[in-house]
């Protein structure tokens, strides 16, 4: 039993078994170990397909036990899920006065006449304040004293079917990740890193994305295959990207000063004595110091010497990151290696770079734009179609849409489909000066973007026409691309659920989904009358102060209410108590339960789910956050407050090691529709109060206006003259919700 491959398969709602699919006896009777295993799965909210059931009959009891332990680990079954309050659905009634009186009592002590109970953490809880019989820890400092070694099981009203994954299926996933036409999100990236360790790299991996190539290069370098890794180095930027990935763990090139400033923001604190921003900046500066041994220097020198670019072209490629390159050249001793025999190309490149004996394309563009020379600007942009696409809207406003789009249409066939799709998705928002636009910097957080001031030169009809023209251009281009693809199919089946899922372009998820691969914007129907949010953190860490917070903001017609550590009960919601320290190794938990019937009766419209790090630093690595739902009532322990049941989990994500966010909006409940929209909006703040509702609404609008998977498949059907039918079994091509669980497979529609 391969634990790593089992975890990857579970992300695609499958169980990995290294067996030959053709040798499965579909008439076999279930063995005792297989029946016991499926029973354990049902307790966790899973059932198995018929094929998987018969395949399990060939697996011995030891391997089945290993798979069970692996699933338990993924679902956090063995962790501590006890919150601060016992039976927390009934509020304890604690108030600000209780905290104030307790603070005074701990300052002046029993000598001042305060009587009460001194807890293991050392705090005196005065009589008449907190009802201590309701707590698992200290209500004043949030330190837990009690842990729980169990969770509830089998309360879920809906079982999720698991399929069989064989080695062929795993190889297929490996191939789709390598050849993905869009950048990989955190889940896909993690899966690919696992598969690169477990499976041999194909001779021709077909990697098209630069960031994906860096993961492959790292795997090859770790295996000592530097020459093979060199094949992925097409430009100096590729070399710099890998070096910075090794240094920071991020496949994007983030400027050192940006990382230093961000470290300061993450470790700032609203309480000045706890502020570590200056120290964090110094620590980041120390971390980013460049130190390379001779072997690393020689490897990079060979890569740079073997680049297929001419010296002037390579130097121009280095120019945008010139400051970083100057440091890298010195640290890697490239000047020294350039004087060695066989490194003549490296010497020529460094001479051109240091003497600045080159011109830059961006400089020529800026000069043409400053001179309002439309013909020169468009001629230069056509040289680099990708850059043309990225500045298309602004160029349309500056030089007129008709002339610009005519020039752009000449190069559309040279562009990847994902770029054209991004333009179509963004056009409506960009050309509406009243619509808030948002951007997600690679350091985390969300920023609102001001409307282009040139928009005010045009009336609403002109702007609407521009947006419509861009969409028509994209759809026409996609139809042409689909029409050129050979297919013998005559009919197509499109799952209705696919019309509710946006195409994943431009909104990469930075969290890891260990039990699914849902795309941002996916809507989950609420079956019961309760939605239970959960937060679990601290797994594998020693006991310490580490304060993560679970919060929810509920919007009513004329006001909003918060359910958070500072307001444990509000209309339609209850919080399980604020924990500020974690116990040894097993972590701790917080919950919020929302009552849909109460929210609907009170006229609530939406509820925004957030988690954030109140402690300095980013969200804790391996922190798990999500929500539960069931048509059946979900229990809360009166003894210790445990309320987690894996069978009721509707969606769960895990914070990755490379996370740079301090907070995360992870879902929105549409109360009237009884739907939860999964989204991911990072923010850099200690509390819920800093979340911008305008940014949340802008992200929702962005997701709602995106082309859905179903709509893209309709374009494909039209272009290839496929007849849409409602029968899955009879369709020549079938696209189901299960197929969409593999985002890399979905993005194959965008190849070309």
N, C-alpha and C positions, 0 to 999 in steps of 0.2 A: 504494500500500500504506500503510494507516494503522497505524502501529506501536502506538499506544495502544489502538485497538480490537482489534488482534491479541492484545495481552496480556490484555485483558478476556475475549476469547473462549476463550483457552487455559485460563482458570480453570474453564470449563464443558466442558473437553475438546473444544474445537472450534477450527476455523480460520476466521477472518473473511475473506470475499471479497465485495466490493461488486458482486455480479452478480444478475441476475434468475433465481431458481430455476427458473422455468418454461421458460427458454430453454436449459437445460443439455441437451446431447445425450447421452443415456444409452447410446448405441451407439458413441460416439466411441472411437478408439484412443488409447492413452496416448502423449503426446508425449515426446520425449527429456528436456526439462527437467522434466516432471512425474515421470518415472520416476526421474531423478536425485534429485529432491526427496524422493520417498517412500523412497528408499534411505537418505538422510540421516536421515529420521524414524525408520526402523527401528533405526538405530544408537543412537538416543536412547530407544528403548523404545516407539515409537508406530507404529500402522498407521492407515490411513484407511478410512472407509466408502466404499461403492461410489459414492454420490452425490458425495462430496467428490473422489474420484479423477477422475470425469468433469469436475467443475467445475474442477479444477486444469489440465485441458487448455486452458482458455481464458485462463490466466494467463501472462504473458510471463516470460522467464527472469530479468529484473531484479527483478520483484516477488517471484518465488519465492525469490530469493537474499535479499531483504529480510526475508521471513518467516522464513527459516532463521536469519538473524542475530538476529532478535528472539527466537526460541525458544532460541538459544544463550545469549543474555543472561539470559533468565529462569532457565534451568537452571544458570547459572554455569559454562558450558563454558570460557569464556575466562579464568577466574580461576586463581589459584595454589592447587593442591590438594596441594602437597608438605608432609608433616608434618615433625616434627623428626627422626624415626628412619627409616632405610632398612630395608625388609623387616621392619617392626615386628611382624609376627605372631610372629616369634621374639624373645623378650625380650632386651634388651641385658645384663641382669644388674646394672644399676646399683643401688646401695644408698645408704642414708643416710650410711654411712661415706665413700663417694666424694664426696658433697657436703661433708661436714665437712672432709675432708682438703684438698679444693680451696679451701674457704673459708680455711683456715689458710695454705695456700700463697700465696693472693692477698693475705693480710694481711702476711706476712713476706717473700715474694718469693724469687727464686733465690739471693739473698744468704744465706738461711737453709739452703741446701742442697737446695732443691726443684728438680728437673729436670722438664722437660716441654715442652709446645707452647703458645705464646701465640697465641690466636685473634684474628681481626679485631676482635672486641668488646673486646679488651684483657685477657681473663681467661687466666690460666695454668692449664692442665690438667696436673696432675702425672702422671708415668709410673705405670702400675699402677692408675689409677683408671678413668675412662670409656673404653670402646673407641671412639675418635674416628672410626674408619673406618665406624662404623655411623650417624653423625649428619650431618644437613644443616645443622647450626648448633651453637651453643654449648650443651652439655648442662647447664652450670652456671646460666646466666642465661636460657636459652630464647630466644635471639635467632637467627632463621634467616639463613643466608647464601645459600641456594640456593632458587630458585623453579622451578616446572615450568609449561610452557605447553601441556600436553596433559592429556586425561583418557582413561580407557578407554571403549570403546563396544561396544554390541551383546552384552554378556554376559547381559542380562536374559532370563529364561525365559518372560516373559509380556508381550505387547504390549498397550498401552492404545489403544483405538480413538478416533480423532478424527473429529468430525462437521463438517458444513458449517454455518457461521453466515452468514446474509445480513443486510442492513440491517433486514429485518423481524424477524429473531431478536434483533438488538441492541436494536431499539426495544421488543421484548417484555421483555427483561431490564431495560431502563431503566424500564419501567412497573412491573414487579414489585418493583424496588428502591424506587421512589417510594412505592408503595402497601403496602409490607410492614407486616403487622400486628404485628410484633415489632421491637425496636430492632436496627439493623444491626450486624453484627460488623465487625471491622477490614477483612476482605477485601471485604465488601459495601460498606462505607463508601468504601474506596479506589476500587472499581469505579464507584460512583455519582459520585464526584468527577471521575473521568475522563470519564464519559458526560455530565455536566453541562457540561464544556468542549467536548465534541465534537458533541453533539446539541442541537437546540433544545428548550427546555422546553415540554411540552404546555400548552395553554391552561388545562386543568383537571387538574393533576398528581395530584390525589387523595391528597395526603400526609396520613397520620393520626398518625404518630409525631413528637413534638416534636423529637427529635434529628435525624431525617431532614430536618425543615423547616429546621433551622439550616444544613445543607449547601446546601439550595436557596437560602436567603437569602444566604449568602455568595457563591454564584455570581451571583445577581442584583445584589448590591451591587458586585461587581467589574465587572459590565457597565454600571454606572451606572443600574440600574433600581430606585431606592429605593422608588418608589411601588408597584411590583409586589411588592417584598419586604415592604411594610407589611401586605399581605393575610395574611401568615403570623403576624403579631403579634397574638395574641388576649389576652395578659395581660402585665403587667410582667415576670413570670418569663421569658416568651419573649424579651423585650428583653434582660434580664440574661443569659440563656443565650447569646444571640448575642454580646454584648459580651465575655463571658468566653471564648467559643470563639475570637474574634479574638485575645484576649490570650494564651491558654494553649494553644490547639490541641486542647482537650478539649471535647466537646459536652455533657459533664456539668458542672454548677456545683460546683466544688471550692473550698471556703473557702480564702482566702489563707494563713491560719495552718497549714492542713493541708498545703498545697504547700510551705511553708517548712520545716515539721518533716520532711516526707518527703525534701526535698532534703538535709537534714542526715543522715538515715538512709542515703540512697544513697551519700553521699560519706564516710561513716565507714569506718574501716579498722582491722583487728585489729593493724596495726603503727602505733603512734602517730605516727611521723614522716611517714607517708603519709596521715594522717587530715586530710580537708579539710571536715569537717562544718560548722564555724563559717563558713568562707569561702563554702561553698555556700549556706548559709542567707542570708548577706548578698547574694549574687548573685541569689538568687531574690527577695528583697525589692526589689532594684533593678529586676528584670525586671517585677515586678507593679505598679510605680508607674504611675498612670493619667495619660496625656497624650493629649489629643484636640485636633485642629484644629477650626476653625470649621465646616467642612463636615460633619464627623462629629457635632459637637454639634447642628447644625441637623437632621440626619437623625434622630437619636434623639428630639429634641424633637417633631418631627412624628409619629413613631411613637407616642410616649407620649400626645400630644394626640388621636390618632385611635383609641385603644384603645376597643373596644366596651363595656368594663366601666364601671359606675358608680364614682364616686370612692371611696366607702367600701369597695366590693368590691375595687377595685384596690389600695387601701392595705392591706387585709387580706392580699392576695396578696403584697405586698412585705414584710410583717412578718417572716416566717421568715429572710429575708436582710437585715434592717434595717441592720446594720452595713455591709454591702457597698453597699447603696443610698445611704446617707449619703455615702459616698466617691464613688460614681458621680454623684450629683446635683451635687456640688461640681465634680468634674472635667469634667463635660459642660455646666456653666453652665446647668443647667435652670432654676434660679431666675431667672436673667436673661431667658431666653427666655419664661418664663411671664408676664412683664409686657408682652410684645409683643402687638399686636393679632392676633387669630385663634388665640391659645394659651390661651383661657379655661379649657378643660377641663384642660389641664396645670396651670394655676394652682390650680384647685379641688382636684386630686389632691394637689399638694404641700402645700396648706393642711391637708387632712385627715391626710396622712401625718405632717407635723411636729407637729401638735397632738394626734396619736394619738386622733382623734375617730372611733374605730371599735372594734368588739369582734372577737375572733378565735374562729373555730370550734374550734380546738384548745384554747383556754382554757376554753370551755364544756364540752368533752369531759372535760378533766382535772378540772374541778370536779364533774361528774356522777359520774365514776369514784371520786373521793375520797370522795364521799358515798354510795357503793355504790347509786346510783340506777340500777337496770338499765333501767327504762322510758325515762328521760330519755336515758341513754347510747345505747340502741338507736335511739331516735327521731332523735338527732343523726347517728348513723352512717348511717342510711338516707338522709340528705340527701346524703351523699357515698359512693356505693357503692364507689368505688375504695379509699378509706381503710378502709371496712368490711372489704373483702377482705384488706387488708394486716395488719389487727389481728384477724382472725377467730378464730384459734386461741387467742390470749391472752384474748379476750373470752369464748370458750366455757368456758375454765377458770375464769374469774372469776364468770360469771353462770349457768353451766350450758348444756350443749350444746343441749338441746331448745328452750329459749326463744330462744337466740341464732340457731340455724339456721332457726327459723321466721321470724324477722325478716329474716335474710339471704336466704332464698329469695324474699322479696318483691321484692328488687332484683337478683337474679341476671341477669335478662334485660337489665339496663342495663349489665352489665359486658362488657368485651372477653373473648373466649374465652381469650386468653393468660393473663389473670389467674386464671381458673377452673382452667386447666390447671396453673398454678404451684401452686395450692392442693392439687390432687390429687396432684401429684408430691411435695410437701413434707409431706403429712399423716402418712404412716407414720413418717418420721424425727422429726418434731416431737413426736408423741405417744408416743415411746419414750424415756424418761428415760435409758436406758443407751446410746443411740446418739449418737455424736459428730456435731454439726452444724457446718458450716463456712460462712463468709461471705467474699466477695471484695470488699474495699473498692475504690473506683474508683481509688485510688492504687496498686493492685497489691498483691500479697501475698495470703495466706490466713490467716484467723483462725478459731480454734475458738470456738464459742458454747456457753456453759453452758446446761444444760437449765433450762426455766422451773421455778422452785421450786414453783409451784402443781401441777405434775404429780404430786408426792408425796402430794397429797390424794386421788388417785384410784387404784383398783386396776387391774391389767393389763387386765381385761375391759372396764372402762369406757373406758380409753384406746384400746383396739383398736376398740371400737364407735364412738368419735368419729372415728378415722381412716377407718373403713369408711363412715360416714355422709357424710363430706366427699367421698370418692371417688364414692359413689352419686349425690350431688348434682351433681357435675361431669358425670358420664356422662349423667345424665338431661337436664341442660341442653344438652349437645352433641347428643344425639339429637334434641331438640326443634328445635335450630337447623338441623341437617342436614335434618330432615324438612320444614322450610319452604322449602328451596332447590329450585327447579324443575329437573327433569332428565328427559330422554327416554331415558336409558340404562336398560338392563335387566341388563347384566352388567358385572363389574368384574374386572380382573386386578391382583393385588398381588404384586410381586416379593418372594420370600422374604427377600432381603437387607434389606428395609425393616423386618423384625422385629428387626434387630440395630442399628438406628440410632435413638437417642432423639430426640424432638421438641426442637428447639433453643429452649428458653424458659428464661431465667434463668442461662444459662451462656455468655454472649457471649465469643467468641474475640477476643483482642487481638493475635493474630499474623495475618500476611497469607499466604494460600495462593495461590501464583502458578500452580500446575499442577492444582489441584482445589478443591473447596469442601466438603470432608467436614465433617460435623457432629461435635461432641465426643461421644465414646462409640462412634464407629465402630470396628469390629473388623476388623483386617487379618490374614488367614491367612498363616502363614509357610510358604513352599514348600520352602526348602532347609534345610540344617543350620547355616547361619550367618546372623546378623543383624548388619549393620555400621552402627553409628551414625556420623554425621559432623557436623562443625561447621565453618563457614567464615565468617570475619569479616574486616573491614578493607577491604572493597571501596571504592575511591574515596578512601581516606584516605592521608595522607602517613605515611612510616615513623615509628613512635613506640612507646613502651611502651603496650601495650593488651592486658591479660591476660584472656581469656575461657577458661572451662574446660568441658570435656565430661566428664561423670561418669556412673557407673552403680552402683547399689546392688543386690546380689543377695541374696535371702532364702532361707535353708535352714531345715530343721526346727528347729534349735536355735541358729542364729547367722546373722549376715549378713556379707557381705564387700563392700568397695568397690573399684571399678576407677576410679581417678582420678589426678590429677597426683602425689599422694603415695603411690600404690600402683598401679604400672603394670601389674601382672599379678596375677590372682587366679584362683580356680577357674572355668574356662570363659570367661575374658575376658582380652583384651590391649588395652593403650592405646598410642597411637602417639607419646606423648611430650608434655611440657608446654611449649607455646610461650607466651612472655610479651611478645613484641614483634612488630610486623607490618612486613612489607616495604613498599616504596613502591607504593601505589595498588591492587595486585592482591590484597591480603589473604593469609591463611594458613589452615591447616586442622588439625584434630585428628580422630582416629578411635578408635572402640572396636569390637572384633569379639567377638561372643558366639557360642560354640559350643553349639548346642542339645543335641547328643549328650552333651557333657561335663556340661552343666547337668542334664540329665535323669538321667544316671548318678549324679550327686552328690546327687540328690534336691531340687534347687532348685525353689521354688514360683513366685516372681515376680522380675522385674528391673525396677527403676525407672530411667528415663532422665531425666537432668537436664542443663541447661547453666546457667552463672551467670557473673557478672562478678566476677572477683577484684580487678580494678582498681576504683578509686572510680568512682561513677556507675552508671548503669543498663546493661543489655545493649546492646551496640553496635548502632546503627541499621543495617539491612540485613543483620544477622547471619542466616545460613541454617543451619537445623538440621533433622535428619530421620534416616531410616534407609533402608538398602538391603537387599534380599533377592532371592535367585534360586535356582532349583532347580539351576543350574549353578554350579560353583566360581567365586568372584570373585577376580580377581588383585590382588596387592599388588606394586608395583615394588620390586625389590631395589636398583635404582639410586638412586631418590629417594623411595620410599615412597608414591607416588600410589596411591590406592585408590578413587577416585570414578568411578562409571560412571552417567550419567543414565538408562540403560536399566534399571538395577537399582533405581532409587529407588522406594520404595513410598509414602512420604509425606515432604513437605518443607514447612516454614513459614519465613517471613521476619519478623524483628522490625521493627515499624513505627517511624516517626520519633517518634510520641507515646508510645512505651513508657515505663512508669514502674517496671518490675520489675527487680530485680537478679538474680533467678534464675527458672528455669522448669522444672517437671516437664512433659515433653512426650510421654511414652508409658510404658506398662507392658506388659512381656512376661509373658504367662501361659504358663509353661514347659510344664506338662502338656498344655494345650490347643493349644499352638503358635500362639497368637494374640497380636497386639499391639493394645492399646486406645489409641487416640489421645485424649488429654485435655490440658488446659491448666491447670496450677496454678501461678500465680506465687508467688514467695517473696522475701523481702528478706533475703538472707544471702550471704556471700562463698563459702561452700563447701557441698558436698553434706551435710556433717555436720549442718547446721541444718534439713534437711528433716524435717518431722514425718510419720512413717509413719502416725500416727493420722489426720492430715489427708488423706493420700493415700487411705487406706482409706475415709474418710468421703466423699470425692469419688467414688470408685469405687461405693460403695453408692448414692450419690445418682443417679449415671448409670444404674446397674442397675435402680433402682426407678422410673425415669422411664417415662412412656408412650412407646412407640415409634411411629414413623410407621405401621408396619403395623397396630398396635392401633387407632390413631386412624382409619385407613381402614376397619377392621372396624366401628367405631361408625357411620361414614358409610354403609357398605353395609347395616347393619341398619336404620338410620333411613329410608333411601331404598328399602329392599326390593330391593337389588341382589343378583344371584346371582354368587357368586365362581367364576370358572373359571380353568383352568390355561393356557389358550391366549392368548398375548399378542395374536396377530393377530386373533382372533375377538372380543375384549372390546370393549364399547362405551366403557368408560373403562379406561385402562391407566396404572398407576403403576409405573414402573421405577426402577432404581438411577440411571440417567442423569437421570431427572426430579428425583430427590432431590439431584443435584449443585447445584441452584439452591435454596438454603435459602429465599430470598424466595418462590419458587414454592410450596415446602412450606407456608410459613406462611399462604398464601392459604386453606388449610383452616381456619385460625383466624379468618378474617374474620367479623365480626359480633359 
